[in-house]
Amino acid sequence: MRTVTSTPHEIKEHEHVSIPMSDGARLAARIWRPVSSDEEPVPVILEYIPYRKRDLTARRDSTHHPYLAGQGYACVRVDIRGSGDSDGFLDGEYMEQELIDGEEVLHWLAEQPWSNGRVGVMGISWGGFNALQLAARRPPGLDAIVTVCSSDDRYADDVHYMGGCLLSDNLSWASTMFAYTSCPPDPEIAGDRWRDMWQERLKNSGLWLEEWLTHQRRDGYWRHGSVREDYSQIECAVMAVSGWADGYSNAVFRMLANLECPRQGLIGPWSHKYPHLGKPGPAIGFLQEIVRWWDRWLKDDKDNGIMDEPMLRIYMQDSVPPSTSYTERPGRWVGERIWPTDRFADQAFPLARNRICRPGEYGGNEDELRLESPLSVGQFAGKWCSYNAPPDLPYDQREEDGGSLVFDTDELSERCEILGAPTVDLEFSVDQPVAMVAMRLSDVSPEGRATRVSYGLLNLTHRNGHNAPEMLEPGKRYRVTVQMNAMAQSFPKGHRIRLSVSTSYWPLAWPPPRPTLITVYPRRSTLTLPIRPVNAQDEPEVGAFGEPEGTAPTPTTQVQPGEERWTVSRDLVNYESALEVVKDLGAIRFDDIGLEVTRRAFERYGWVNDDFGSVYGDVEWEMGFSRGEWDVKTVTRTVLTSNTTDFMVHARLDAYEGLRRVYSRNWNLTIPRDHV
């Protein structure tokens, strides 16, 4: 990223501002704004998240908020109630109190003397979610949002469940927030209150995993905050952004198709990151792009060209060998004037034994294909969402295919490009009342290497909807449609497209209660692909993106080195297998405030042979903060196991000042399985 040393407007920074709420609580904010806004008020851009503005996001924030402020905006970064240096405690995602507070923050910002009353909200992940949710509440003055790596559906397309299947990222994310909500405010900001504020958080933030496991179907808990319940509630302009290595790309397509407000979609090759910091690359000049967006909707610059771009701009990825990480993904930017597009339609490909047939081709005899996948299918799946593209992308799928039903096309006679969501219409029967199916689409090279390009999951008890699951009748034939993740992928001449079907996908998704034998009827099953015409004359033109830019990051020093590890292991004596993930950021000193921060996470997902009752997830976190004599840390651990009827959770939270433990709590919970 190129560091910008000067901007059109000289800016000033307010390192800490306390924003009053109507109930007496105060939220901590950092503000960057033009010096000239003292005399000439400017529009405001809010980022509203729980990740500690003073330390954990300080370096990232310093690269884009001062940049945007230098373009003539007041940029405000607020810690949600119960996080960072804000009052109170945080006991869940997107709770009503959070959204009420968000509206009050927007009202406060609109009334400041340096504000002209026009406001935008931007954010990635949590910040992207509450940007959408605040937009749906239509607060006065909110004219536009930029939502990055977020979802319109908190149940069906978020970190918790996928196709009604429980994701292991549900445990991982719950454990992350278990650690984050246990952290204290900074005494330099909170003063003598810091210890009381910390104790309030430790006692009240709770174990969110319990709530998320209690709601295993799409009920009112998940409908709250899911803007797809009524897209018409959003009237302000929406820019929706994601990446192909991120977990949230599907939402961009749905929002473009269903919102009626001015909207644009942007999807690159990136993981769960802002595009100017995007990995895998190429990163783009995203800050320049959103300046055009804000100028159009907050300054009424209708001639800056941003709305002349295609509604959907996406990175068409070229074929690559399988790898758990990429520095760059080859490809090119393409666009569609509208989405859903009117330039091409889906094509249906019948299935036969081991084959994906050509459209209209007879699939052969009425075969019955049977499979019971081993628990090892999924060891090389990577994470549901690549958070920053270390080795967390899917590896070569050939070993996974050994425990799957596999269907291949013939070698392609010409280049093929797919844009959109592949689907599989599957006719099947199973021998268990609760079962799942996993679909994977891979690019197979002439040498046989298989690179996964999309996948989808379906809990088969959710075949008629996520709100009212129904047990399966063993032996009965059913039909379901399984949608895979949307994609933009080219397949070269000479390669093959592969569909793989399995009855488990652990540890990406929690397995069903018992092993499942599935019978697939390929002659009555179909793969549907959205095949985009290559080099069509009516292909919309996409403007070139600039080089990534940003202001200089706040200075930090790596005091102790970190460690990242992703290890798959198998013991062939006792048949124990495991996936271990270590993410240790070491110790980092924030030089301007003299604060040292340590963060370390260790995740282990294990099982024995094909014993579905042996699977477990075990996640530990340690967070530490120190400055001079002030030295605090929290240690959390969450263990999830299951049997055929229940999930079992054991969790522990310990907090320390120096060597003295000042808080400790244990949880032991049993939560019934609900068709999962």
TORSEDO-900046 format. One line per 2 residues: number of its first residue (from 0); their letters; for each residue z, y, x of C-alpha. Coordinates in Angstrom, 1 decimal, decimal comma, m for minus. Layout:
// residues N
NUM = a = Z:Y:X; ...
//
This chain:
// residues 676
0 = mr = 0,0:0,0:0,0; m1,0:3,4:1,4
2 = tv = 2,0:5,8:1,5; 1,3:9,2:0,0
4 = ts = 3,1:12,0:1,8; 2,1:14,9:m0,5
6 = tp = 1,5:15,2:m4,2; 0,1:18,0:m6,4
8 = he = 3,7:19,0:m7,5; 6,7:19,4:m5,3
10 = ik = 9,5:17,3:m6,8; 13,3:17,3:m6,9
12 = eh = 15,5:14,2:m7,4; 18,7:13,9:m9,3
14 = eh = 20,3:10,8:m7,8; 22,8:10,2:m10,6
16 = vs = 22,8:11,7:m14,1; 25,1:10,6:m16,9
18 = ip = 23,4:10,4:m20,4; 25,9:10,5:m23,3
20 = ms = 25,6:8,0:m26,2; 26,9:8,8:m29,7
22 = dg = 29,7:6,2:m29,4; 31,1:7,9:m26,2
24 = ar = 29,5:5,6:m23,7; 27,4:7,0:m20,9
26 = la = 24,3:5,5:m19,3; 23,5:6,0:m15,6
28 = ar = 20,1:7,6:m14,8; 18,1:8,7:m11,8
30 = iw = 15,6:11,5:m12,4; 12,6:12,7:m10,4
32 = rp = 10,7:15,8:m11,7; 8,5:18,6:m10,6
34 = vs = 10,4:21,7:m9,2; 8,1:23,7:m11,5
36 = sd = 9,6:22,0:m14,6; 12,5:24,4:m14,4
38 = ee = 10,1:27,0:m15,8; 7,3:24,9:m17,2
40 = pv = 8,5:21,8:m19,1; 6,6:18,6:m18,6
42 = pv = 6,2:15,2:m20,3; 8,7:12,5:m19,5
44 = il = 8,2:8,8:m18,5; 11,2:6,5:m19,0
46 = ey = 11,9:3,1:m17,4; 14,9:1,4:m19,0
48 = ip = 16,1:m1,9:m17,4; 19,3:m3,7:m16,4
50 = yr = 18,6:m4,2:m12,7; 20,7:m1,6:m11,0
52 = kr = 18,9:1,6:m10,1; 21,1:2,4:m7,1
54 = dl = 20,4:m0,7:m5,2; 18,5:m3,8:m6,5
56 = ta = 15,4:m1,8:m7,7; 16,0:1,3:m5,6
58 = rr = 13,3:0,5:m3,1; 10,7:m0,4:m5,7
60 = ds = 11,6:2,6:m7,9; 11,2:5,0:m4,9
62 = th = 7,5:4,0:m4,5; 6,3:4,9:m8,0
64 = hp = 8,6:7,3:m9,8; 8,4:10,1:m7,2
66 = yl = 4,6:9,4:m7,1; 4,3:9,9:m10,9
68 = ag = 6,7:12,9:m10,8; 4,4:14,4:m8,2
70 = qg = 1,5:14,3:m10,7; 3,4:16,5:m13,2
72 = ya = 5,9:14,2:m15,0; 9,7:13,9:m15,2
74 = cv = 10,4:10,2:m14,4; 13,7:8,8:m15,5
76 = rv = 15,1:5,4:m14,5; 18,0:4,3:m16,7
78 = di = 20,4:1,4:m16,3; 20,9:m0,4:m19,7
80 = rg = 24,5:m0,4:m21,0; 26,6:m2,9:m19,1
82 = sg = 24,4:m2,8:m15,9; 24,4:m0,8:m12,7
84 = ds = 26,6:2,3:m13,1; 26,4:2,5:m16,9
86 = dg = 29,4:1,9:m19,1; 30,0:m1,2:m21,2
88 = fl = 28,9:m4,7:m21,0; 25,6:m6,5:m21,6
90 = dg = 25,8:m9,7:m23,7; 22,1:m10,5:m24,3
92 = ey = 18,5:m9,6:m24,2; 17,1:m6,8:m26,4
94 = me = 20,1:m6,6:m28,6; 20,3:m4,0:m31,3
96 = qe = 22,7:m1,9:m29,3; 20,2:m1,7:m26,4
98 = li = 17,5:m0,5:m28,7; 19,7:2,1:m30,4
100 = dg = 20,7:3,3:m27,0; 17,1:3,5:m26,0
102 = ee = 16,3:5,7:m28,9; 19,2:8,0:m28,1
104 = vl = 18,0:8,2:m24,5; 14,5:9,2:m25,7
106 = hw = 16,1:11,9:m28,0; 18,2:13,2:m25,1
108 = la = 15,2:13,4:m22,8; 13,1:15,2:m25,3
110 = eq = 15,8:17,9:m25,6; 16,2:18,6:m21,9
112 = pw = 15,0:22,1:m20,8; 12,6:20,6:m18,3
114 = sn = 11,0:18,3:m21,0; 8,3:19,4:m23,3
116 = gr = 9,3:16,7:m25,8; 6,5:14,3:m25,2
118 = vg = 7,6:10,9:m23,9; 6,1:7,7:m22,6
120 = vm = 7,9:4,4:m21,7; 6,8:2,1:m18,9
122 = gi = 8,2:m1,1:m17,5; 7,7:m4,5:m16,1
124 = sw = 9,3:m7,7:m17,6; 12,4:m6,5:m19,4
126 = gg = 11,2:m2,9:m19,2; 7,9:m4,0:m20,7
128 = fn = 9,6:m5,8:m23,5; 11,8:m2,9:m24,5
130 = al = 8,8:m0,5:m24,2; 7,1:m2,6:m27,0
132 = ql = 10,3:m2,8:m29,0; 11,0:0,9:m28,8
134 = aa = 7,4:1,7:m29,7; 7,8:m0,5:m32,9
136 = rr = 10,7:1,7:m33,9; 8,5:4,8:m33,7
138 = pp = 11,0:7,3:m32,3; 9,8:10,9:m32,5
140 = gl = 7,8:12,1:m29,4; 6,9:8,6:m28,1
142 = da = 3,2:8,9:m27,6; 2,3:6,0:m25,3
144 = iv = 3,6:3,0:m23,4; 2,7:0,9:m20,4
146 = tv = 4,0:m2,6:m20,8; 3,6:m4,9:m17,8
148 = cs = 4,4:m8,7:m17,8; 5,9:m8,8:m21,3
150 = sd = 5,5:m10,6:m24,6; 5,1:m9,8:m28,3
152 = dr = 6,7:m13,2:m29,1; 10,2:m13,9:m27,7
154 = ya = 10,2:m17,6:m28,8; 6,7:m19,0:m28,4
156 = dd = 5,6:m17,0:m25,3; 8,6:m16,1:m23,2
158 = vh = 10,8:m17,7:m20,5; 12,8:m19,8:m23,0
160 = ym = 10,4:m22,1:m24,9; 6,7:m23,0:m24,6
162 = gg = 5,0:m24,7:m27,5; 8,5:m25,6:m28,8
164 = cl = 9,4:m27,3:m25,5; 12,5:m26,1:m23,6
166 = ls = 11,4:m24,6:m20,2; 13,5:m25,1:m17,1
168 = dn = 13,0:m21,4:m16,5; 15,3:m20,9:m19,5
170 = ls = 18,1:m22,3:m17,3; 16,9:m20,4:m14,3
172 = wa = 16,7:m17,1:m16,1; 20,0:m17,6:m17,8
174 = st = 21,6:m18,2:m14,5; 20,0:m15,1:m13,0
176 = mf = 21,4:m12,9:m15,7; 24,7:m14,7:m15,5
178 = ay = 24,9:m13,5:m11,9; 23,4:m10,0:m12,6
180 = ts = 25,7:m9,2:m15,5; 28,8:m10,1:m13,4
182 = cp = 28,1:m7,3:m10,8; 30,3:m4,3:m10,6
184 = pd = 29,4:m0,6:m10,6; 29,4:1,4:m7,4
186 = pe = 32,8:3,1:m6,8; 30,9:6,1:m5,3
188 = ia = 29,5:6,7:m8,8; 32,2:5,2:m11,1
190 = gd = 35,2:6,3:m9,1; 38,6:4,7:m9,8
192 = rw = 37,2:3,3:m13,1; 35,0:0,8:m11,2
194 = rd = 37,5:m2,1:m11,3; 38,2:m1,8:m15,0
196 = mw = 34,4:m1,5:m15,8; 33,9:m4,7:m13,7
198 = qe = 36,6:m6,6:m15,5; 35,1:m5,6:m18,8
200 = rl = 31,7:m7,0:m17,7; 33,2:m10,2:m16,4
202 = kn = 35,1:m10,9:m19,6; 32,5:m9,9:m22,2
204 = sg = 29,0:m10,5:m20,8; 29,2:m14,2:m21,5
206 = lw = 26,9:m17,2:m20,8; 23,6:m16,4:m22,4
208 = le = 22,3:m20,0:m22,0; 24,6:m21,0:m24,8
210 = ew = 22,9:m18,7:m27,3; 19,4:m19,6:m26,1
212 = lt = 20,1:m23,4:m26,5; 21,7:m22,9:m29,9
214 = hq = 18,4:m21,5:m31,2; 15,9:m24,2:m30,4
216 = rr = 13,4:m23,2:m33,2; 11,8:m19,9:m34,0
218 = dg = 14,5:m18,3:m36,2; 15,7:m14,8:m36,8
220 = yw = 17,3:m14,6:m33,4; 13,9:m14,8:m31,8
222 = rh = 12,0:m12,8:m34,4; 14,2:m9,8:m33,5
224 = gs = 12,3:m8,0:m30,8; 9,1:m9,9:m31,3
226 = vr = 6,7:m7,2:m32,2; 4,1:m9,7:m33,5
228 = ed = 6,2:m9,9:m36,6; 4,5:m6,7:m37,7
230 = ys = 2,0:m5,2:m35,2; 1,4:m2,3:m37,6
232 = qi = 4,8:m0,9:m36,6; 3,3:0,2:m33,3
234 = ec = 1,3:3,4:m33,6; 1,4:4,9:m30,1
236 = av = m1,1:4,1:m27,4; m0,5:0,8:m25,6
238 = ma = m1,6:m0,3:m22,1; m0,8:m4,0:m21,7
240 = vs = m0,9:m5,5:m18,2; m0,3:m8,9:m16,7
242 = gw = m1,6:m11,3:m14,0; m3,0:m14,8:m14,0
244 = ad = 0,0:m16,1:m11,9; 2,4:m14,4:m14,3
246 = gy = 3,8:m16,1:m17,4; 2,8:m13,4:m19,8
248 = sn = m1,0:m13,1:m19,7; m1,5:m14,6:m23,2
250 = av = 0,3:m11,6:m24,9; m2,3:m9,2:m23,6
252 = fr = m5,1:m11,0:m25,6; m3,0:m11,2:m28,7
254 = ml = m2,0:m7,5:m28,6; m5,6:m6,4:m28,1
256 = an = m6,6:m8,5:m31,0; m3,9:m7,5:m33,4
258 = le = m2,8:m3,9:m32,7; m4,6:m1,2:m34,4
260 = cp = m3,4:1,7:m32,2; m5,4:2,9:m29,1
262 = rq = m5,0:0,1:m26,6; m6,2:m1,3:m23,3
264 = gl = m5,6:m4,6:m21,5; m5,6:m5,2:m17,7
266 = ig = m5,1:m8,7:m16,1; m5,4:m9,3:m12,4
268 = pw = m4,7:m12,2:m10,1; m1,1:m11,2:m9,6
270 = sh = 2,2:m12,8:m10,2; 5,2:m11,1:m11,9
272 = ky = 4,7:m7,7:m10,2; 3,4:m4,3:m10,7
274 = ph = m0,3:m4,3:m9,8; 0,0:m1,8:m7,0
276 = lg = 2,4:m4,3:m5,4; 0,3:m7,3:m6,7
278 = kp = 0,5:m10,7:m5,1; m1,7:m12,7:m4,8
280 = gp = m4,1:m9,8:m4,0; m6,1:m7,9:m4,3
282 = ai = m3,6:m5,3:m5,4; m5,1:m2,2:m7,0
284 = gf = m4,4:1,5:m7,3; m2,4:1,0:m10,4
286 = lq = m0,4:4,2:m10,2; m3,6:6,2:m10,1
288 = ei = m4,7:4,2:m13,2; m1,6:4,9:m15,2
290 = vr = m1,7:8,6:m14,2; m5,1:8,7:m16,0
292 = ww = m3,4:6,9:m19,0; m0,4:9,3:m19,1
294 = dr = m2,7:12,3:m18,7; m4,8:11,1:m21,6
296 = wl = m1,9:10,5:m24,0; 0,9:12,8:m22,8
298 = kd = m1,3:15,8:m21,7; m4,3:15,3:m24,0
300 = dk = m6,8:15,1:m21,2; m9,4:13,5:m23,4
302 = dn = m12,2:13,7:m20,8; m10,6:11,8:m17,9
304 = gi = m12,6:8,6:m18,7; m9,7:6,2:m19,1
306 = md = m10,7:5,3:m22,7; m14,3:4,9:m21,6
308 = ep = m13,3:1,8:m19,7; m13,7:m1,6:m21,5
310 = ml = m10,8:m2,5:m23,8; m10,1:m5,5:m21,6
312 = ri = m10,5:m5,5:m17,8; m9,9:m8,8:m16,1
314 = ym = m10,2:m10,4:m12,7; m12,6:m13,4:m12,9
316 = qd = m11,2:m15,7:m10,3; m13,4:m17,8:m8,1
318 = sv = m12,8:m21,4:m7,2; m10,1:m22,0:m4,5
320 = pp = m8,6:m25,1:m3,0; m5,1:m26,0:m4,4
322 = st = m2,2:m24,2:m2,8; 1,3:m23,2:m3,6
324 = sy = 0,6:m19,6:m2,6; m2,3:m17,3:m1,9
326 = te = m2,6:m14,1:0,0; m5,7:m13,1:m1,9
328 = rp = m7,7:m14,6:m4,7; m11,5:m14,2:m4,4
330 = gr = m13,3:m13,0:m7,5; m14,6:m9,9:m9,2
332 = wv = m13,6:m7,5:m12,0; m15,3:m7,9:m15,4
334 = ge = m14,8:m6,3:m18,7; m15,2:m6,8:m22,5
336 = ri = m15,8:m3,7:m24,7; m13,5:m5,2:m27,4
338 = wp = m11,3:m8,2:m27,8; m11,9:m10,6:m29,4
340 = td = m15,3:m10,2:m27,9; m18,6:m10,4:m29,9
342 = rf = m20,6:m11,3:m26,8; m19,9:m15,1:m26,7
344 = ad = m18,2:m17,8:m28,8; m16,2:m20,9:m28,0
346 = qa = m18,0:m24,2:m27,3; m16,7:m27,6:m28,4
348 = fp = m16,9:m30,6:m26,0; m16,2:m34,1:m27,5
350 = la = m14,0:m36,5:m25,5; m14,7:m40,1:m24,6
352 = rn = m13,0:m42,6:m22,3; m12,4:m40,6:m19,1
354 = ri = m15,2:m38,1:m20,0; m15,7:m34,7:m21,3
356 = cr = m19,1:m35,0:m23,1; m21,7:m32,3:m23,5
358 = pg = m21,6:m30,3:m26,8; m23,1:m32,5:m29,6
360 = ey = m23,1:m35,6:m27,4; m21,9:m38,8:m29,0
362 = gg = m18,7:m39,9:m27,4; m19,1:m43,6:m27,4
364 = ne = m16,9:m46,3:m29,0; m13,7:m45,8:m30,9
366 = de = m11,5:m46,2:m27,9; m7,7:m46,1:m28,0
368 = lr = m6,2:m44,8:m24,8; m2,5:m45,4:m24,2
370 = le = m0,1:m43,7:m21,7; 3,6:m43,4:m21,0
372 = sp = 3,9:m40,7:m18,3; 6,5:m41,1:m15,5
374 = ls = 9,0:m38,3:m15,0; 7,3:m37,4:m11,7
376 = vg = 4,4:m35,8:m13,6; 5,2:m32,1:m13,1
378 = qf = 6,7:m32,2:m9,6; 3,8:m30,1:m8,4
380 = ag = 3,5:m27,8:m11,5; 5,1:m24,8:m9,8
382 = kw = 7,1:m22,3:m11,9; 6,3:m21,4:m15,5
384 = cs = 6,0:m17,8:m14,1; 5,4:m17,0:m10,5
386 = yn = 7,9:m14,2:m9,8; 6,7:m13,1:m6,5
388 = ap = 4,3:m15,8:m5,2; 6,2:m17,6:m2,5
390 = pd = 5,4:m21,4:m2,8; 5,8:m21,5:m6,6
392 = lp = 2,2:m22,0:m7,7; 0,9:m25,5:m8,7
394 = yd = m0,2:m27,8:m6,0; m3,0:m30,4:m5,9
396 = qr = m3,1:m32,1:m9,2; m4,3:m35,5:m8,1
398 = ee = m0,9:m37,0:m7,9; 0,0:m35,6:m11,3
400 = dg = m3,2:m37,1:m12,7; m2,1:m40,5:m11,7
402 = gs = 0,5:m40,4:m14,5; m1,9:m38,8:m17,0
404 = lv = m4,9:m39,6:m19,1; m7,9:m37,9:m17,4
406 = fd = m11,2:m36,6:m18,8; m13,9:m35,1:m16,5
408 = td = m17,2:m33,4:m17,1; m20,2:m34,4:m15,2
410 = el = m20,9:m32,4:m12,1; m21,8:m28,9:m13,2
412 = se = m25,5:m28,1:m12,8; m24,8:m24,4:m12,6
414 = rc = m21,9:m22,0:m12,3; m19,7:m21,9:m15,3
416 = ei = m17,2:m19,1:m16,2; m14,4:m19,3:m18,8
418 = lg = m12,6:m16,3:m20,3; m10,0:m16,9:m22,9
420 = ap = m7,7:m19,7:m24,1; m8,9:m23,3:m23,9
422 = tv = m7,8:m25,5:m26,8; m7,6:m29,3:m27,4
424 = dl = m7,9:m30,8:m30,8; m6,0:m34,1:m30,3
426 = ef = m5,8:m37,1:m32,6; m2,9:m39,3:m31,5
428 = sv = 0,0:m41,6:m32,5; 3,4:m42,1:m30,7
430 = dq = 6,2:m44,6:m30,7; 9,1:m42,1:m30,8
432 = pv = 10,2:m39,5:m33,5; 10,5:m36,8:m30,8
434 = am = 7,7:m36,3:m28,3; 5,8:m33,7:m26,3
436 = va = 2,3:m33,5:m24,8; 1,2:m31,5:m21,8
438 = mr = m2,5:m30,4:m21,3; m3,8:m29,3:m17,9
440 = ls = m7,3:m27,9:m17,1; m8,3:m28,3:m13,4
442 = dv = m11,2:m27,3:m11,2; m12,2:m30,5:m9,3
444 = sp = m14,1:m30,0:m6,0; m16,8:m32,5:m4,8
446 = eg = m14,1:m33,8:m2,4; m11,8:m34,5:m5,3
448 = ra = m9,2:m31,7:m4,8; m7,9:m30,6:m8,2
450 = tr = m6,8:m27,0:m8,7; m4,9:m26,3:m11,9
452 = vs = m6,4:m23,3:m13,7; m4,6:m23,5:m17,1
454 = yg = m2,1:m25,6:m19,0; m0,4:m25,8:m22,4
456 = ll = 2,6:m27,6:m23,9; 3,4:m28,7:m27,5
458 = nl = 6,5:m30,3:m28,8; 4,9:m32,6:m31,3
460 = th = 7,7:m32,1:m33,9; 6,5:m28,5:m34,0
462 = rn = 3,0:m29,5:m35,1; 3,3:m27,6:m38,4
464 = gh = 5,1:m24,5:m36,9; 8,0:m23,5:m34,7
466 = na = 10,3:m22,5:m37,5; 10,5:m25,9:m39,3
468 = pe = 10,1:m28,9:m36,9; 9,6:m32,4:m38,4
470 = ml = 10,3:m35,8:m36,9; 7,2:m37,9:m36,1
472 = ep = 6,7:m41,3:m37,8; 6,1:m43,8:m35,0
474 = gk = 2,6:m45,4:m35,3; 1,2:m42,8:m37,7
476 = ry = m1,9:m40,9:m36,7; m1,7:m37,1:m36,4
478 = rv = m4,0:m34,3:m35,4; m2,7:m31,2:m33,5
480 = tv = m4,3:m28,3:m31,7; m2,8:m27,5:m28,3
482 = qm = m3,6:m24,1:m26,9; m3,6:m23,6:m23,1
484 = na = m2,9:m20,4:m21,3; m5,8:m17,9:m21,4
486 = ma = m7,7:m17,7:m18,2; m10,7:m16,1:m16,4
488 = qs = m12,0:m18,7:m14,0; m15,4:m19,6:m12,5
490 = fp = m16,4:m23,2:m11,7; m19,1:m23,6:m9,1
492 = kg = m22,2:m25,8:m9,3; m21,3:m29,3:m8,2
494 = hr = m17,6:m29,1:m9,3; m16,2:m30,8:m12,4
496 = ir = m13,8:m29,5:m15,1; m10,9:m31,9:m15,8
498 = ls = m8,6:m32,2:m18,7; m5,4:m34,1:m18,1
500 = vs = m2,9:m35,2:m20,7; 0,7:m36,3:m20,1
502 = ts = 3,8:m37,1:m22,2; 6,2:m35,2:m19,9
504 = yw = 5,9:m32,3:m17,5; 9,3:m32,2:m15,8
506 = pl = 10,8:m30,1:m14,3; 8,7:m27,3:m15,7
508 = aw = 9,7:m28,4:m19,2; 12,8:m30,4:m20,2
510 = pp = 11,6:m33,9:m21,2; 12,1:m35,4:m24,7
512 = pr = 15,1:m37,6:m25,5; 13,2:m40,9:m24,6
514 = pt = 10,1:m42,0:m22,8; 7,0:m41,8:m25,1
516 = li = 4,1:m44,1:m25,4; 1,2:m42,0:m26,8
518 = tv = m2,1:m43,4:m28,1; m5,0:m41,0:m27,9
520 = yp = m8,2:m41,4:m30,0; m10,7:m39,6:m27,8
522 = rr = m13,7:m39,9:m30,2; m11,8:m37,8:m32,7
524 = st = m10,5:m35,3:m30,1; m12,2:m32,3:m28,7
526 = lt = m11,9:m29,8:m25,8; m12,9:m26,2:m26,7
528 = lp = m13,8:m23,8:m24,0; m14,6:m20,0:m24,2
530 = ir = m17,5:m20,0:m21,9; m18,6:m16,5:m20,9
532 = pv = m22,3:m15,8:m20,1; m22,9:m15,3:m16,3
534 = na = m24,6:m12,1:m15,4; m25,6:m11,2:m18,9
536 = qd = m27,5:m8,0:m19,4; m25,0:m6,7:m21,9
538 = ep = m21,9:m7,2:m19,6; m19,8:m4,0:m19,7
540 = ev = m19,3:m2,2:m16,4; m15,8:m1,8:m15,0
542 = ga = m15,0:1,3:m13,0; m13,8:0,7:m9,4
544 = fg = m10,0:0,7:m8,8; m8,6:2,8:m6,0
546 = ep = m6,6:1,6:m3,0; m2,9:0,9:m3,9
548 = eg = m0,9:4,1:m3,4; 2,8:5,0:m3,6
550 = ta = 5,4:7,2:m2,1; 7,5:6,1:0,8
552 = pt = 10,2:3,5:m0,1; 13,8:4,3:0,3
554 = pt = 14,9:3,2:3,8; 16,6:m0,2:4,2
556 = tq = 17,6:m2,4:7,1; 17,6:m6,2:7,0
558 = vq = 21,1:m7,0:8,4; 20,9:m10,7:8,0
560 = pg = 17,7:m12,8:7,6; 16,8:m14,5:4,3
562 = ee = 15,3:m17,9:3,5; 12,9:m19,2:1,0
564 = rw = 12,4:m22,9:0,5; 10,6:m25,1:m2,1
566 = tv = 11,2:m28,8:m1,4; 10,1:m31,9:m3,4
568 = sr = 12,0:m35,1:m2,4; 12,0:m38,8:m3,3
570 = dl = 14,5:m41,4:m2,2; 12,8:m44,8:m2,5
572 = vn = 16,1:m46,7:m2,1; 17,9:m45,4:m5,2
574 = ye = 14,8:m43,7:m6,7; 16,4:m40,3:m6,8
576 = sa = 13,9:m37,4:m7,0; 14,5:m33,7:m6,9
578 = le = 12,9:m30,3:m6,7; 15,0:m27,8:m4,7
580 = vv = 14,3:m24,1:m4,6; 16,2:m21,7:m2,3
582 = kd = 15,7:m17,9:m2,6; 18,0:m16,2:m0,1
584 = lg = 17,3:m12,5:0,4; 19,8:m12,3:3,2
586 = ai = 21,8:m9,1:3,6; 20,0:m5,7:3,2
588 = rf = 21,6:m2,3:3,9; 20,5:0,7:1,9
590 = dd = 20,6:3,2:4,6; 21,0:6,4:2,5
592 = ig = 24,1:5,2:0,7; 25,5:2,8:3,4
594 = le = 25,6:m0,1:1,0; 25,0:m3,8:2,0
596 = vt = 23,8:m6,2:m0,7; 23,5:m10,0:m0,4
598 = rr = 21,6:m12,2:m2,9; 21,2:m16,0:m2,7
600 = af = 20,0:m18,4:m5,4; 19,9:m22,2:m5,1
602 = er = 18,2:m24,3:m7,8; 18,0:m28,1:m8,0
604 = yg = 16,3:m30,2:m10,7; 16,8:m33,9:m10,3
606 = wv = 16,4:m37,3:m11,9; 16,5:m41,0:m11,2
608 = nd = 13,4:m43,1:m11,6; 12,2:m42,8:m15,2
610 = df = 15,7:m42,5:m16,7; 15,3:m39,6:m19,2
612 = gs = 19,0:m39,4:m19,5; 19,4:m38,7:m15,8
614 = vy = 17,6:m35,3:m15,7; 19,7:m32,3:m14,7
616 = gd = 19,3:m28,7:m13,6; 21,8:m27,1:m11,3
618 = ve = 21,6:m23,4:m10,4; 24,0:m21,4:m8,1
620 = we = 24,0:m17,7:m7,4; 25,9:m15,5:m5,0
622 = mg = 25,8:m11,7:m5,2; 27,7:m9,5:m2,8
624 = fs = 28,2:m5,7:m2,3; 30,0:m4,0:0,5
626 = rg = 30,6:m0,6:2,1; 33,4:0,0:4,5
628 = ew = 36,6:m1,6:3,1; 35,0:m2,2:m0,3
630 = dv = 33,8:m5,8:m0,3; 33,1:m7,7:m3,6
632 = kt = 31,1:m10,7:m4,6; 30,5:m13,0:m7,6
634 = vt = 29,6:m16,7:m7,5; 28,1:m18,4:m10,5
636 = rt = 27,0:m22,0:m11,2; 25,3:m23,4:m14,2
638 = vl = 24,6:m27,2:m14,7; 22,5:m28,5:m17,6
640 = ts = 22,3:m32,2:m18,5; 21,4:m34,1:m21,7
642 = nt = 21,4:m37,4:m23,5; 19,4:m38,5:m26,5
644 = td = 21,4:m36,3:m28,9; 22,9:m33,4:m27,0
646 = fm = 22,6:m30,8:m24,3; 25,7:m30,4:m22,1
648 = vh = 26,4:m27,2:m20,2; 29,0:m26,7:m17,5
650 = ar = 29,2:m23,2:m16,0; 31,6:m21,4:m13,7
652 = ld = 32,1:m17,7:m12,8; 34,3:m16,5:m9,9
654 = ay = 34,6:m12,9:m8,8; 36,2:m11,8:m5,5
656 = eg = 37,5:m8,7:m3,8; 37,4:m9,6:m0,2
658 = lr = 38,9:m13,1:0,0; 41,0:m12,7:m3,1
660 = rv = 39,7:m14,2:m6,3; 40,2:m11,7:m9,1
662 = ys = 38,5:m13,5:m12,0; 37,6:m17,1:m12,9
664 = rn = 36,2:m18,8:m16,0; 34,7:m22,2:m16,8
666 = wn = 32,5:m23,2:m19,7; 32,1:m26,8:m21,0
668 = lt = 29,7:m26,9:m24,0; 27,9:m29,6:m26,0
670 = ip = 25,0:m28,4:m28,1; 23,1:m30,7:m30,4
672 = rd = 19,4:m31,3:m29,7; 17,3:m29,9:m32,5
674 = hv = 13,9:m31,8:m32,4; 13,7:m31,0:m28,7
//
